[in-house]
Amino acid sequence: MTLTPQFLDELRHRTLLSGLIAKTTKLQRAGKEFRACCPFHNEKSPSFYVNDDKGFYHCFGCGAHGDAIRWLTDQRGLPFMDAVKELAQAASMDMPAQDRASAARAERAKGLHEAMADASDWFVEQLNGIAGAEARAVLAKRGIRAETARDFGLGFSPDSRGKLKDALKTYGDAMLVEAGLLIGVDDKTPYDRFRGRLMIPIRDPRGRPIAFGGRIIGEGEPKYLNSPETPLFDKGRTLYNLDRALPAARKTGRIIAVEGYMDVIALAQAGFGEAVAPLGTALTEHQLERLWRIADVPVLCFDGDAAGQKAAIRAAHRALPMLAPGRSLAFVTIPDGQDPDDLVRAKGPAAFEALLRAAEPLVDRLWSHELAAEPLDTPEQRAGLKARLADLAKTVADSNVGYEYQSEFRRRFDAHFAPAPRVFTPRSPRKPGQKWTPPPEPPSASARALNSGGIDRVLAKAVIAGLIRHPAEIARHMEVLGSLRLADGALGRLFEAVIDVALEDRTLDSDRVLTILARSGFDSVAADLLRADMVSFSFTQRDADPVRARADLDEAIAVLVARPMVDAALVEATAAVAARFDEAAFARQVALVRERASLEARLANLMLDDKENSQSA
């Protein structure tokens, strides 16, 4: 079937967009348009507008935008072709003629859908009949209410090789085998696939049964048996409960992925209707993309056992290449080896909501996993950790996100392995009643260079040189750079001039910035900062690797901003300990000394060695 642009334009023209959207969203007239609270994200003031004349909707809050077809694919989760067919039927338009092969496939799929729907109905009848008593007892034992079972279409397959086959015999064995309801082996008589199991229908986004998951009643293996892949069912592209979770996710603004069917059902019964599950496999790229179409940061909630945590880290690694600005994952770990079903039954919905609110960001999960992966007692082992973290950051396809991961991993590594600082300890035993006074700590070179309440001028010079080399980075750090109190004189004036030049034209390169600065009389000052013998950081070099230079400049600015605050706090803490020693004051002093040492270690890690300096000269 070929859908021409002319056909699609006519379809949009015949569809009253406000009427379509008003079926599920309350609209208010606003001049020539309609407005509403956006159905794609939570908001209290309407920012979602519908324009019938132009044929599109737009949300000024979250940016959702589209036409009638996009509305059905995004808001209701329909495949593109299904959305077109539904709109064409409503508009009394005939779909373009199919070729013979396409028509045959469509007719085949129609028959498979009908067979699956009839099978689902038959399983429900069995559950509610005499044969389903044991299955109903299993549901009751797990706390699944009758209305919940009805909402999810739960059923039962008797322990028989031919009862379903007999019930659906009008479809013929070949179609039932193709639908995955029967097992056909060579020339043997096909028989029922699901026997003696609690039946859980797997639906497409339109709510039509396309497959089944069967849980064993009593003892036996496998515990869960899924339908095979069929023309209707692609396991790697399907998420269980997506049809019901979509509207719930629109209201809550989040989507939760759990491990199994019963977790989804238990969470829905507890009020968390936005839960879905992969189908017995690790999350695939297609499933992750589907989750990201619903929420920017899906929450993955896998079991607390080893298998669940292994699945979580596999999902984290699979997601890394697909990350984009604002698009990530968060992780919830159920404590004590439980699963979400266990938790909500034992402690109620509030306990699960608390875990969701404290979800662990993707970067935290990756860091903690690599930190615990191997011993870190030797330099070689620590170098291995650094290499693994760098490799993870390199897998991110988006350069900006990859750069941020590289910087974050480097910062955490440096802070974690910073040398233990020398702290104040009492000297020889004191006489009874004698007040202990800590010995003064000799000031470091950077501390001597620090003006009271000011910044390290040596580091500030390097940062300004880096901004001249990489003017595009100024906008990223504008908020913190603007808060710096640079020293008076030529250095401060040059800093302000560099900021002004970059803000006027953010497309300037380094040479153009130097040219403009020269016109303002800053040529000699800027030249001094960029002299070869002043080079000590990658970001001050002309031909440095741009990825490393950006990461190092980011880190240097962070240290430049943090160090004056830490130094000032350390001066106050030292004075407090000297005035009156107590455990709280001493603990704060020790913590600040450690933080100061961490900052110095981070800065030392950025310094180029002699070989690199000679290459840059």
C-alpha positions as CSV (number, residue, x, y, z in Angstrom):
1,M,0.0,0.0,0.0
2,T,1.3,3.4,-0.9
3,L,0.2,6.5,1.0
4,T,0.7,9.5,-1.1
5,P,1.3,13.0,0.3
6,Q,-2.0,14.1,-1.4
7,F,-3.9,11.3,0.4
8,L,-2.4,12.2,3.8
9,D,-3.1,15.9,3.3
10,E,-6.7,15.2,2.4
11,L,-7.0,13.0,5.5
12,R,-5.8,15.8,7.7
13,H,-8.1,18.3,6.0
14,R,-11.1,16.2,6.7
15,T,-10.2,15.5,10.3
16,L,-11.4,18.1,12.9
17,L,-8.4,18.0,15.2
18,S,-10.1,19.6,18.2
19,G,-12.9,17.1,17.9
20,L,-10.4,14.2,17.9
21,I,-8.4,15.5,20.8
22,A,-11.6,16.4,22.8
23,K,-12.5,12.7,23.0
24,T,-9.8,12.3,25.7
25,T,-8.8,15.8,26.7
26,K,-11.0,18.6,28.0
27,L,-10.6,21.7,25.7
28,Q,-11.5,25.3,26.3
29,R,-12.1,27.9,23.6
30,A,-9.3,30.5,23.5
31,G,-10.1,32.9,20.6
32,K,-9.6,31.0,17.3
33,E,-7.9,28.2,19.2
34,F,-8.5,25.7,22.0
35,R,-6.4,25.2,25.0
36,A,-6.0,22.6,27.8
37,C,-3.7,21.3,30.4
38,C,-1.2,19.3,28.4
39,P,-2.0,15.5,28.3
40,F,1.7,14.8,27.7
41,H,3.1,16.2,31.0
42,N,1.8,17.3,34.4
43,E,0.8,21.0,34.6
44,K,-1.6,23.2,36.5
45,S,-1.9,26.1,34.0
46,P,-2.9,25.3,30.4
47,S,-0.1,25.5,27.9
48,F,-1.4,23.0,25.3
49,Y,-3.1,24.7,22.3
50,V,-5.1,23.2,19.4
51,N,-5.4,25.1,16.1
52,D,-8.0,23.6,13.7
53,D,-7.1,26.1,10.9
54,K,-3.5,25.0,10.9
55,G,-4.2,21.4,11.8
56,F,-1.8,21.0,14.6
57,Y,-1.5,21.0,18.4
58,H,1.4,22.4,20.4
59,C,2.4,22.5,24.0
60,F,4.5,25.5,25.1
61,G,5.5,23.6,28.3
62,C,7.0,20.3,27.0
63,G,7.2,21.0,23.3
64,A,4.8,18.3,22.2
65,H,3.7,19.1,18.7
66,G,1.9,17.2,15.9
67,D,-1.2,16.7,13.7
68,A,-4.1,14.2,13.9
69,I,-1.9,11.2,12.9
70,R,0.8,12.2,15.4
71,W,-1.9,12.5,18.1
72,L,-3.0,8.9,17.7
73,T,0.6,7.5,17.5
74,D,1.9,9.5,20.5
75,Q,-1.1,9.9,22.8
76,R,-2.7,6.5,22.1
77,G,0.3,4.6,21.0
78,L,-1.1,3.4,17.7
79,P,1.2,2.3,14.9
80,F,1.3,4.8,12.0
81,M,-0.7,2.7,9.6
82,D,-3.4,1.9,12.3
83,A,-3.7,5.6,13.0
84,V,-4.2,6.4,9.3
85,K,-6.8,3.6,9.0
86,E,-8.8,4.9,12.0
87,L,-8.8,8.5,10.7
88,A,-9.7,7.4,7.2
89,Q,-12.7,5.4,8.5
90,A,-13.9,8.3,10.6
91,A,-13.5,10.6,7.6
92,S,-15.3,8.1,5.2
93,M,-12.2,7.9,3.1
94,D,-11.2,4.7,1.3
95,M,-7.7,3.5,1.9
96,P,-5.5,3.3,-1.2
97,A,-5.8,-0.1,-2.9
98,Q,-3.3,-2.7,-1.6
99,D,-1.3,-4.9,-3.8
100,R,-2.2,-8.6,-3.8
101,A,0.5,-9.6,-1.3
102,S,-0.2,-6.8,1.1
103,A,-3.9,-7.6,1.0
104,A,-3.2,-11.3,1.7
105,R,-1.0,-10.3,4.7
106,A,-3.7,-7.9,6.1
107,E,-6.3,-10.6,5.8
108,R,-4.1,-13.1,7.5
109,A,-3.4,-10.7,10.3
110,K,-7.1,-10.0,10.7
111,G,-7.7,-13.8,11.2
112,L,-4.9,-14.1,13.7
113,H,-6.2,-11.1,15.7
114,E,-9.6,-12.8,15.8
115,A,-8.2,-16.1,16.9
116,M,-6.2,-14.5,19.7
117,A,-9.2,-12.6,20.9
118,D,-11.3,-15.8,21.0
119,A,-8.6,-17.6,22.8
120,S,-8.4,-14.9,25.4
121,D,-12.1,-15.0,26.0
122,W,-12.0,-18.8,26.3
123,F,-9.2,-18.7,28.9
124,V,-11.2,-16.2,30.9
125,E,-14.2,-18.5,30.8
126,Q,-12.1,-21.4,32.1
127,L,-10.7,-19.3,35.0
128,N,-14.2,-18.4,36.1
129,G,-15.5,-22.0,35.7
130,I,-15.2,-25.2,37.7
131,A,-11.8,-26.0,36.2
132,G,-10.3,-22.6,37.3
133,A,-10.8,-23.1,41.1
134,E,-7.1,-23.8,41.7
135,A,-6.0,-20.9,39.6
136,R,-8.4,-18.5,41.4
137,A,-6.9,-19.7,44.7
138,V,-3.4,-18.8,43.4
139,L,-4.6,-15.3,42.6
140,A,-6.3,-14.9,46.0
141,K,-3.2,-16.1,47.7
142,R,-1.2,-13.4,45.9
143,G,-3.7,-10.8,46.8
144,I,-5.0,-10.2,43.3
145,R,-8.6,-9.1,43.5
146,A,-11.3,-10.4,41.1
147,E,-11.7,-6.9,39.5
148,T,-8.0,-6.7,38.9
149,A,-8.0,-10.1,37.2
150,R,-10.9,-9.0,35.1
151,D,-9.2,-5.7,34.1
152,F,-6.1,-7.6,32.9
153,G,-8.0,-10.3,31.2
154,L,-6.5,-13.1,33.3
155,G,-7.5,-16.6,32.4
156,F,-6.7,-20.3,32.8
157,S,-5.6,-23.1,30.4
158,P,-6.7,-26.5,31.5
159,D,-4.1,-29.3,31.7
160,S,-5.2,-30.8,28.4
161,R,-3.5,-31.3,25.0
162,G,-6.6,-30.5,23.0
163,K,-9.3,-28.5,24.7
164,L,-8.3,-25.1,23.3
165,K,-7.8,-26.7,19.9
166,D,-11.3,-28.1,20.0
167,A,-12.8,-24.7,21.1
168,L,-11.1,-22.9,18.2
169,K,-11.3,-25.6,15.6
170,T,-13.1,-23.3,13.1
171,Y,-9.8,-21.5,12.5
172,G,-7.9,-24.6,11.5
173,D,-4.8,-26.1,12.9
174,A,-2.5,-24.1,10.6
175,M,-3.7,-20.7,11.8
176,L,-3.6,-21.7,15.4
177,V,0.0,-22.9,15.1
178,E,0.9,-19.7,13.3
179,A,-0.7,-17.7,16.2
180,G,1.4,-19.7,18.7
181,L,-1.6,-21.3,20.4
182,L,-0.8,-24.8,19.2
183,I,2.5,-26.7,18.9
184,G,3.1,-28.4,15.6
185,V,6.0,-30.8,15.3
186,D,6.8,-32.2,11.8
187,D,3.8,-34.3,10.6
188,K,2.4,-35.0,14.1
189,T,-1.0,-33.8,15.2
190,P,-0.7,-30.2,16.7
191,Y,-1.6,-29.9,20.4
192,D,-2.3,-27.0,22.9
193,R,0.8,-25.0,23.8
194,F,-0.4,-23.8,27.2
195,R,-1.6,-26.5,29.7
196,G,-2.3,-26.1,33.4
197,R,-1.3,-22.5,33.5
198,L,-2.6,-19.1,34.7
199,M,-3.0,-17.2,31.4
200,I,-1.9,-13.5,31.0
201,P,-2.8,-11.9,27.7
202,I,-0.1,-9.7,26.1
203,R,-1.7,-6.8,24.2
204,D,-0.6,-4.4,21.5
205,P,-1.0,-0.6,22.0
206,R,-4.6,-0.9,20.8
207,G,-5.4,-3.4,23.5
208,R,-5.7,-6.4,21.2
209,P,-4.3,-9.8,22.5
210,I,-1.3,-10.7,20.4
211,A,0.4,-13.3,22.7
212,F,0.2,-14.9,26.1
213,G,2.3,-15.5,29.1
214,G,1.4,-18.7,31.0
215,R,2.4,-19.2,34.7
216,I,2.5,-22.7,36.0
217,I,-0.1,-23.7,38.6
218,G,1.7,-25.6,41.3
219,E,5.1,-27.2,40.7
220,G,6.7,-27.5,37.3
221,E,9.0,-26.0,34.7
222,P,9.3,-23.6,33.1
223,K,7.6,-21.3,35.7
224,Y,6.6,-18.9,32.9
225,L,5.9,-19.9,29.3
226,N,5.5,-17.2,26.6
227,S,4.1,-17.4,23.2
228,P,6.7,-17.7,20.4
229,E,7.2,-14.9,18.0
230,T,4.5,-14.7,15.4
231,P,3.3,-12.3,12.7
232,L,1.6,-10.4,15.5
233,F,4.1,-10.7,18.3
234,D,7.7,-9.4,18.3
235,K,9.1,-10.0,21.8
236,G,11.9,-7.5,21.5
237,R,9.6,-4.7,20.5
238,T,6.7,-5.4,22.9
239,L,6.2,-4.1,26.4
240,Y,3.6,-5.8,28.6
241,N,0.8,-3.6,29.7
242,L,1.8,-0.7,27.4
243,D,-1.9,-0.2,26.3
244,R,-3.0,0.4,29.9
245,A,0.2,2.2,31.1
246,L,0.1,4.9,28.5
247,P,-2.8,6.9,29.8
248,A,-1.6,6.5,33.4
249,A,1.9,7.6,32.4
250,R,0.5,10.8,30.8
251,K,-1.0,11.7,34.2
252,T,2.0,10.9,36.4
253,G,4.7,12.0,34.0
254,R,6.7,8.8,34.5
255,I,6.9,5.2,33.3
256,I,8.1,2.3,35.4
257,A,9.7,-0.8,33.9
258,V,9.7,-3.9,36.2
259,E,10.7,-7.5,35.6
260,G,7.5,-9.5,35.3
261,Y,3.8,-9.7,34.7
262,M,2.8,-10.2,38.3
263,D,4.8,-7.1,39.4
264,V,2.9,-5.0,36.8
265,I,-0.4,-6.4,38.0
266,A,0.3,-5.9,41.7
267,L,1.6,-2.4,41.1
268,A,-1.5,-1.4,39.1
269,Q,-3.7,-2.8,41.9
270,A,-1.7,-0.6,44.3
271,G,-2.3,2.5,42.2
272,F,0.8,2.5,40.0
273,G,-0.9,2.0,36.6
274,E,2.2,3.3,34.7
275,A,4.2,0.1,35.0
276,V,5.3,-2.1,32.1
277,A,7.6,-5.1,31.7
278,P,9.8,-6.7,29.1
279,L,8.8,-10.2,28.2
280,G,11.3,-12.5,29.8
281,T,14.4,-10.8,28.2
282,A,16.7,-7.9,28.9
283,L,15.4,-4.6,27.8
284,T,16.1,-4.1,24.1
285,E,17.0,-0.9,22.2
286,H,13.5,-0.9,20.7
287,Q,11.9,-1.2,24.2
288,L,14.1,1.6,25.5
289,E,13.2,3.9,22.7
290,R,9.5,3.1,23.4
291,L,10.0,4.1,27.0
292,W,11.7,7.3,26.1
293,R,8.8,8.3,23.9
294,I,6.7,8.3,27.1
295,A,9.1,9.8,29.6
296,D,12.5,11.4,29.5
297,V,13.8,9.4,32.4
298,P,12.1,6.0,32.7
299,V,12.5,4.3,36.1
300,L,13.8,0.7,36.0
301,C,12.7,-1.2,39.0
302,F,14.3,-4.7,39.0
303,D,14.4,-7.2,41.8
304,G,17.0,-6.9,44.5
305,D,18.6,-10.3,43.9
306,A,21.7,-10.9,41.8
307,A,19.8,-11.7,38.6
308,G,17.7,-8.5,38.9
309,Q,20.8,-6.3,39.5
310,K,22.6,-8.0,36.6
311,A,19.6,-7.1,34.4
312,A,19.7,-3.5,35.6
313,I,23.4,-3.0,34.7
314,R,22.8,-4.7,31.3
315,A,20.0,-2.2,30.7
316,A,22.3,0.7,31.8
317,H,25.1,-0.4,29.3
318,R,22.6,-0.9,26.5
319,A,21.1,2.6,27.1
320,L,24.5,4.5,27.1
321,P,24.9,4.8,23.3
322,M,21.4,6.1,23.0
323,L,21.5,8.9,25.6
324,A,20.7,12.4,24.6
325,P,20.5,15.8,26.4
326,G,17.7,15.4,29.0
327,R,17.2,11.7,28.2
328,S,18.5,9.1,30.7
329,L,17.4,6.3,33.1
330,A,16.8,6.0,36.8
331,F,17.0,2.9,38.9
332,V,15.2,1.6,42.0
333,T,16.4,-1.5,43.9
334,I,13.9,-3.3,46.0
335,P,15.6,-4.1,49.3
336,D,16.0,-7.5,51.0
337,G,15.8,-9.5,47.8
338,Q,12.1,-8.7,47.3
339,D,10.3,-7.8,44.1
340,P,7.7,-5.0,43.7
341,D,4.9,-7.4,44.2
342,D,6.3,-8.5,47.6
343,L,7.0,-4.9,48.7
344,V,3.5,-3.4,48.0
345,R,1.8,-6.4,49.6
346,A,4.0,-6.2,52.7
347,K,4.5,-2.5,53.2
348,G,1.9,-0.8,51.0
349,P,2.0,1.8,48.2
350,A,3.7,4.4,50.3
351,A,6.9,2.3,50.6
352,F,7.1,1.9,46.9
353,E,6.4,5.6,46.2
354,A,9.3,6.5,48.6
355,L,11.6,4.3,46.6
356,L,10.5,5.9,43.3
357,R,11.2,9.4,44.7
358,A,14.7,8.3,45.7
359,A,15.5,6.6,42.4
360,E,19.3,6.4,41.6
361,P,20.5,8.3,38.4
362,L,22.1,6.3,35.7
363,V,25.5,7.8,36.3
364,D,25.4,6.7,40.0
365,R,24.5,3.1,39.0
366,L,27.4,2.9,36.6
367,W,29.8,4.4,39.0
368,S,28.9,2.2,42.0
369,H,28.9,-0.9,39.8
370,E,32.4,-0.3,38.4
371,L,33.7,0.7,41.8
372,A,32.6,-2.6,43.3
373,A,33.5,-4.7,40.2
374,E,37.1,-5.4,41.2
375,P,39.6,-4.8,44.0
376,L,41.2,-1.3,43.9
377,D,44.2,-1.8,46.2
378,T,47.0,-1.4,43.6
379,P,47.8,1.4,41.1
380,E,47.2,-1.1,38.3
381,Q,43.7,-1.9,39.6
382,R,42.8,1.8,40.0
383,A,44.1,2.4,36.5
384,G,41.8,-0.3,35.3
385,L,38.8,1.4,36.9
386,K,39.8,4.7,35.2
387,A,40.0,2.9,31.9
388,R,36.6,1.2,32.3
389,L,35.0,4.5,33.2
390,A,36.5,6.2,30.2
391,D,35.4,3.4,27.9
392,L,31.8,3.7,29.2
393,A,31.8,7.5,28.5
394,K,33.1,6.8,25.0
395,T,30.1,4.6,24.1
396,V,27.8,7.6,24.4
397,A,27.0,8.7,20.8
398,D,26.0,12.2,21.7
399,S,29.2,14.2,22.1
400,N,27.8,16.6,24.7
401,V,26.4,13.9,26.9
402,G,29.6,11.8,26.5
403,Y,31.7,14.8,27.5
404,E,29.6,15.3,30.7
405,Y,30.0,11.6,31.6
406,Q,33.8,11.8,31.1
407,S,34.0,14.9,33.3
408,E,31.8,13.4,36.0
409,F,33.7,10.1,36.1
410,R,37.0,11.9,36.3
411,R,35.7,14.1,39.2
412,R,34.4,11.1,41.1
413,F,37.6,9.2,40.6
414,D,39.8,12.0,41.8
415,A,37.6,12.7,44.8
416,H,37.4,9.0,45.8
417,F,41.2,8.4,45.6
418,A,42.3,11.7,46.9
419,P,45.2,11.2,49.4
420,A,44.2,11.3,53.0
421,P,45.0,14.8,54.4
422,R,47.2,15.4,57.4
423,V,44.8,16.4,60.2
424,F,45.4,18.1,63.5
425,T,46.1,15.6,66.3
426,P,47.0,16.3,70.0
427,R,50.7,16.3,70.8
428,S,52.1,14.5,73.8
429,P,49.6,13.7,76.6
430,R,48.2,16.8,78.2
431,K,48.2,17.5,81.9
432,P,44.8,17.2,83.6
433,G,42.7,20.2,82.9
434,Q,45.1,21.5,80.2
435,K,43.3,22.9,77.1
436,W,44.5,21.5,73.8
437,T,45.4,23.9,71.1
438,P,45.9,22.5,67.6
439,P,49.2,23.4,65.9
440,P,48.8,25.8,63.0
441,E,48.9,24.2,59.6
442,P,51.6,25.6,57.3
443,P,49.9,27.4,54.4
444,S,50.2,25.9,50.9
445,A,51.4,27.8,47.9
446,S,48.0,28.2,46.5
447,A,46.7,29.4,49.9
448,R,49.3,32.0,50.0
449,A,48.3,33.2,46.6
450,L,44.7,33.4,47.7
451,N,43.5,36.9,48.6
452,S,41.1,37.1,51.5
453,G,37.7,36.2,50.1
454,G,39.1,36.1,46.6
455,I,40.2,33.5,44.1
456,D,43.5,31.9,43.1
457,R,45.0,34.3,40.6
458,V,47.3,31.7,39.0
459,L,44.4,29.4,38.3
460,A,42.2,32.3,37.3
461,K,44.8,33.3,34.6
462,A,44.8,29.7,33.3
463,V,41.0,29.7,33.1
464,I,40.8,33.0,31.3
465,A,43.4,31.7,28.8
466,G,41.2,28.6,28.4
467,L,38.2,30.7,27.7
468,I,40.1,32.6,25.1
469,R,41.1,29.4,23.4
470,H,37.5,28.0,23.7
471,P,35.1,30.9,23.7
472,A,32.1,28.6,23.0
473,E,32.5,27.3,26.6
474,I,31.7,30.7,28.2
475,A,28.0,30.3,27.7
476,R,28.0,26.9,29.4
477,H,29.6,28.4,32.5
478,M,28.1,31.8,32.5
479,E,26.3,31.4,35.9
480,V,29.3,30.4,37.9
481,L,31.7,32.7,36.0
482,G,29.5,35.7,36.7
483,S,29.6,34.9,40.4
484,L,33.4,35.0,40.6
485,R,35.0,37.9,42.3
486,L,38.1,38.4,40.2
487,A,40.9,40.6,41.5
488,D,40.9,44.2,40.4
489,G,43.3,45.4,37.7
490,A,44.1,44.1,34.2
491,L,43.1,40.5,35.0
492,G,39.6,41.5,36.1
493,R,39.1,43.8,33.2
494,L,40.3,41.2,30.7
495,F,37.9,38.7,32.2
496,E,35.0,41.0,31.7
497,A,36.1,41.8,28.2
498,V,36.3,38.2,27.2
499,I,32.8,37.6,28.6
500,D,31.4,40.6,26.7
501,V,33.0,39.5,23.4
502,A,31.7,35.9,23.7
503,L,28.2,37.0,24.5
504,E,27.9,39.4,21.6
505,D,28.7,36.6,19.1
506,R,28.8,33.0,20.4
507,T,30.1,31.7,17.0
508,L,33.5,33.4,17.4
509,D,36.7,31.3,17.4
510,S,39.8,31.9,19.4
511,D,41.7,34.0,16.8
512,R,38.7,36.3,16.3
513,V,38.4,36.8,20.0
514,L,42.0,37.8,20.2
515,T,41.6,40.2,17.3
516,I,38.6,41.9,19.0
517,L,40.5,42.1,22.4
518,A,43.5,43.7,20.7
519,R,41.2,46.6,19.5
520,S,40.3,47.2,23.1
521,G,43.9,47.3,24.3
522,F,44.1,43.8,25.8
523,D,46.5,42.4,23.3
524,S,49.5,42.3,25.5
525,V,47.6,41.0,28.6
526,A,46.0,38.2,26.5
527,A,49.3,37.4,24.8
528,D,51.0,37.0,28.2
529,L,48.4,34.4,29.3
530,L,48.9,32.4,26.1
531,R,52.7,32.3,26.2
532,A,54.3,28.9,25.7
533,D,56.0,29.1,29.1
534,M,52.6,29.7,30.8
535,V,51.1,26.5,29.3
536,S,50.3,24.0,32.1
537,F,46.8,22.8,31.2
538,S,45.4,21.2,28.0
539,F,42.8,23.9,27.6
540,T,45.5,26.6,27.3
541,Q,47.1,24.9,24.3
542,R,46.3,25.9,20.7
543,D,46.2,22.3,19.3
544,A,44.9,20.3,22.3
545,D,42.4,17.5,21.9
546,P,39.1,19.4,22.0
547,V,37.3,16.7,24.1
548,R,40.0,16.6,26.8
549,A,40.4,20.4,26.7
550,R,36.6,20.9,27.3
551,A,36.6,18.4,30.2
552,D,39.7,19.9,31.8
553,L,38.4,23.4,31.5
554,D,35.1,22.3,33.1
555,E,37.0,20.8,36.0
556,A,39.3,23.8,36.4
557,I,36.4,26.2,36.6
558,A,34.7,23.9,39.2
559,V,37.9,24.0,41.4
560,L,38.3,27.7,40.8
561,V,34.8,28.4,42.2
562,A,34.9,25.9,45.0
563,R,38.3,26.6,46.5
564,P,37.7,30.1,47.9
565,M,34.5,28.8,49.7
566,V,36.3,25.8,51.1
567,D,39.3,27.9,52.2
568,A,37.0,30.5,53.9
569,A,35.1,27.8,55.7
570,L,38.3,26.1,56.8
571,V,39.6,29.3,58.3
572,E,36.4,29.7,60.3
573,A,36.5,26.0,61.4
574,T,40.1,26.3,62.5
575,A,39.3,29.4,64.5
576,A,36.4,27.6,66.1
577,V,38.6,24.6,67.1
578,A,41.2,26.9,68.5
579,A,38.7,28.9,70.5
580,R,36.9,25.9,72.0
581,F,37.6,22.4,71.0
582,D,34.6,20.0,70.6
583,E,34.0,16.9,68.5
584,A,31.6,18.6,66.1
585,A,34.0,21.5,65.3
586,F,36.9,19.1,65.0
587,A,34.9,16.8,62.6
588,R,34.0,19.8,60.4
589,Q,37.6,20.9,60.3
590,V,38.7,17.4,59.3
591,A,36.0,17.2,56.6
592,L,37.1,20.6,55.2
593,V,40.8,19.6,55.2
594,R,39.8,16.5,53.2
595,E,37.7,18.5,50.8
596,R,40.6,21.0,50.4
597,A,43.0,18.1,49.6
598,S,40.5,16.7,47.2
599,L,40.4,20.0,45.3
600,E,44.2,20.1,45.1
601,A,44.3,16.5,43.9
602,R,41.7,17.3,41.2
603,L,43.7,20.3,40.1
604,A,47.0,18.4,40.1
605,N,45.4,15.8,37.9
606,L,44.8,18.4,35.3
607,M,48.4,19.6,35.1
608,L,50.4,18.6,32.0
609,D,53.6,16.7,32.6
610,D,56.9,17.9,31.2
611,K,56.6,15.8,28.1
612,E,53.2,17.2,27.3
613,N,54.4,20.7,28.0
614,S,57.3,20.3,25.6
615,Q,55.0,19.0,22.9
616,S,52.7,22.0,23.3
617,A,55.4,24.6,23.3
